[in-house]
Amino acid sequence: MPLNKDSLPNTFLVATLLCLTCALVVSAASVTLRPRQLENAQLDRRNNILQVSGFTPEEIKEGGGIKKVFESRFDVEIIDLDTGEDARDECQAAMNKAKDKEVNLAEEYDQLWASKVNPDKGLSEKLDKKTDVCGIKSREKFSEVFIMNSTDGKPELYVFPVRGNGLWSLMQGYLSVKPDFQTVVGLTFYQQAETPGLGGEVQNPDWKALWNGKKIYDNGEVKLAVIKGNKAGNDYGVDALSGATITSNGVTNMIDFWMGSKGFGPFIEKMKNQDSGVSNTPAAGGNNVK
């Protein structure tokens, strides 16, 4: 008796085989392309670091491309945010434990991922509501710090990864500062999904240009903020985004958190004390740097 191709069992069989075949193809493509995706994501972040440090696209191209310019000018440190001390070995051990294998720290350490790992793994810390001014709920224990060196090998500026919630999205970016840890060079975001034309203006070159030269601390406390009506200008204020109050406040809260004692405050204090020859004592309590 000939097989009825239009029978219900045969239809289900064909559909099942088609689904399995598609699933296998998609899975194989995902696994195969994953290294390339990670490489492209890292390249995009490196490009943002170069741009927030003042490199133009022309300078990057003339210098041999993003990878070559970044590797020739930047050192990457991994620090313990609680102490400000170098913690590459501790981060490596925690990553190996969390992933149950030996990992390539330079290629696989993702701070956002680390912040969401169970605190028992030693990679993250839950934040209480009072501390969590930028609404991220948990914070990674270890962070990268990017140090741009001058041609004579001395630190020319520091780039810190920062993030915080706006109206619709988690805004992720970089803040670059001069070695005095007081003067801003630039701020940029490599990922955000705020309202186009309103909060999305955080990526407007004209608005980003307002950050250059602004000051961060006043009497040891973070004072830099996005302020409505700051068009006349002051050293600690950047003009707020029109019609985007929540996004503007989100940027302010992000700066307050990451430049304070739960962010890069201890590292900044350590570097200042190191330059002055004073022994380092990590900052305690409050979002401030002495």
Secondary structure, 3 states (H helix, E strand, C coil): CCCCCCCHHHHHHHHHHHHHHHHHHHHHHHHHHHHHHHHHHHHHHHHHHHHHCCCCHHHHHHCCCHHHHHHHHEEEEEEECCCCCECHHHHHHHHHHHHCCCCCHHHHCCHHHHHHCCHHHCCEEECCCCCCCCCCCEEECEEEEEEEECCCCCEEEEEEEEEEECCCCEEEEEEEECCCCCEEEEEEEEECCCCCCCHHHHHCHHHHHCCCCCECEECCEECCEEECCCCCCECCEEECCCCCHHHHHHHHHHHHHHCCCCCCHHHHHHHHHHHHCCCCCCCCCCCECC
